[in-house]
């Protein structure tokens, strides 16, 4: 799975680690499992609207660090969610790259 340089920068930032920790502290259980009536510890913080959908760097940082865009999940639910939605497929990455190029051209 290839990510942009900005995504990698965000995920390696102290700001993201602080927000991730705050999310897991506020919601320590998997939100999908809870909806199913199962209690499972959350290990992953999922971005509901993916960071790579942002049209600029500021919006990407906002999506990454806004608590209302985060969801606490267990590894299994996170994997299932991404697999089901095809977030990390080659086609999804290609489509996101094409969309970013179109947005960049529109700003010229």
N, C-alpha and C positions, 0 to 999 in steps of 0.2 A: 504494500500500500504506500503510494508516494504522496507526500504532503508538501505543501509549499514551504518556503523558507520562513514566511511569517508564522504559519501554523506551528512549526518547530520552535521558533523563538517564543511564541506565546506559551506553549506547553512546557518549556524549560524555564519560564520566568518565576521569580519569587511571588509575584502578584497572583499567578495562576495557582501555585501551591497553597497560598493563603486562602484563596477563594474555594479551592477544592476541599481543603480541610474544614472550612466553615460549613460547606454543604454537607459533608459526611457527619459533622458534629450535629447539625440541625436535623438531618434525616439519616440516621445510621442504618436503616433497614431498606432493602430493595423495594422500591415503590411498585414494581410490577408484581412481585411475589405477594406483597401485602394486599393488592387488589384481588389476588387469587386465594387469600386467606392463609397464606404461608408466611412465616417469619424467617427471613434470611438476611444475614449481614450484607450490607452494601460494601463493595470493594472498588467500584468504578463510579466516576461522575460523568454522566452522559450529557452532551449538548443537544437539546431538543431541536433547535434550529442549528444546523451545522455551521461551524466557523467559516468554512470555505465558501459558503453561500454569500458572504459579505461582499459588497461592491467596493470597499476601500479598507485601509488598515484600521482606521478608527472604529468602523462598524465591526470589524473582526474582533478587535479587543473588547468591544461592548458585548458581542455575542458570547465570547469566551468567559467573561467575568460577571455577567449579569445573573444573579441568583434565580431570577424568574425563567432563565433559559437552561437551568440545570436540573438534572434528575439523578437521584442516587439509585444505583442498580448493582446487582450481583453480576459476576462474570458471565454466568450462563444467560441471563436475560439480556445483558448488553450484547453478547455475541449473536443471540437469536434476533434481536432487534436490527442489528446491522446486516445480518445475513438476509433477513426477510425484506428489508427496504433496499438492499443492494447498494448501500452507501459506499462500500469499498471495492466495488467491481471496477474492472477496467473501463467499462462503458460509462459509469458514473463519474470517474475521474476525467475521462475525455470530455464529457458533457460540461463539467464544471470548468475545465480549461477553456473550452470554446466560449462559454458564457463570460468568463473573465476577459477574454480577448475582445469580445463584442463590446463589453462595458468600457474597456480601455480605449478602443477605437472611437466609441461614442463621445468620450471626453475630449478627443482631439479637436 
